[in-house]
Each structure stands twice: as C-alpha cells, then as structure tokens.
Amino acid sequence: MELFPHKKHISDYMATCFYLANSGVYEEKQLFYQHVKNIILEKHADFIGYDLQIIEHKCWSCGGTGVWKKYWYEGNARYLLKEEKCWNCKNGIYQIKKISLKRYILNGSVYHIPCDESMIDKEPVQNIIQGIVKHDVVDLKEAFESFLILLWVYNRTEFYYHVKNVLKSKIQGIAEFVQNLMSRKNNDLPF
Ligand SMILES: [Zn+2]
C-alpha cells in the first residue's frame, strides 16, 4: 500500500510515455512541446503554481571572468599585455534570461511549461530554478515512440499531419533519386 497514493490523471502507461517523451532528446522534440505536452498538462494535470527559471549566459569574450585580457604571442609563449574590465558583460555574465513557468503535477510527477511573463506578476513565484532543467537519460527510440503514441492518442490531427510530412519528404527523396538516375545517358547507367 502506498502511504500517499498519487492521483491518476491519465493511465500509468500514458504517464510513462509522457515521462519518456519529455526526457528524451529526439529530432521531433519541438513537436512534442508544441502539440503534446501543453495539451496533456492543460487538459489532464493539476496546475499547482508558477516557478521562475533563471539562466545565466556566461560571457564568451572574457570566458566568464569579467576581466578582459590582451595577450601577445611569440613562438609558444604567451605574454599578458594588458588587463581590463570586460565591456561586453557584467562580472562575466553576458545575459540573464528569466523564464516564467507553469508547474503541473501529472500522476505524481512535476512538469513545467513556459508561460507568458505577464501572468506571473499576478501570482507569487514558488520556486526559482537555476539554469537548464536536466532530464533523466532515456532510450532515444523509446522516447520517440512514446511521443508518437501520445500524438496518436491526444492529437490525432497533428499525428496525421506529421506522418504525411515524413512520407512526403521520403517520397520526394526517392523521386529525386529516380529522376537523377533517368537523366543520365543510357550508357552511363550502371546496369
Ligand atoms: Zn565578459
């Protein structure tokens, strides 16, 4: 018996698919964010508040030190000519990005989706997330297949649209290959 049994918003199978599709890094990940994640969280999960993600971009000019150094090279030796405050950044930080996130709970797990900045002014932020959210490393094929399953179940229109696009690009590739082959002179053909 679970001491604090979590609420089931969707079936366990679908929740596992969601976890895998959200963790994996596959080519179509952007489509998952656009056409699956928002839909499932907004429709089925519990919204439990706003978080703020802060991403600091280090300055490339000074390597994040805040000090710009000019060197002079001779042979393999390097001599420091001068050292001054880096003008491209503030203390080595080039840019600070703040992203407002909506936090949801789905079958006992927490997930985020970015939201409009203006919404966060009205409600207090609960957590500050420093840097990029790291996902568990999962099997790429499993993650992609999970995405397809979720797309099929929760956004059928987009599923057909995606499959049509994949087929179209494959057929186009084959058509170009055949056209290329046919445009050769008969005696150039390798058969
Ligand atoms: Zn700098």
Residues whose N, C-alpha, C, O or C-beta is under 5 A from the ligand:
A	BS01	ZN	C59 S61 C62 G66 C86 N88 C89 G92
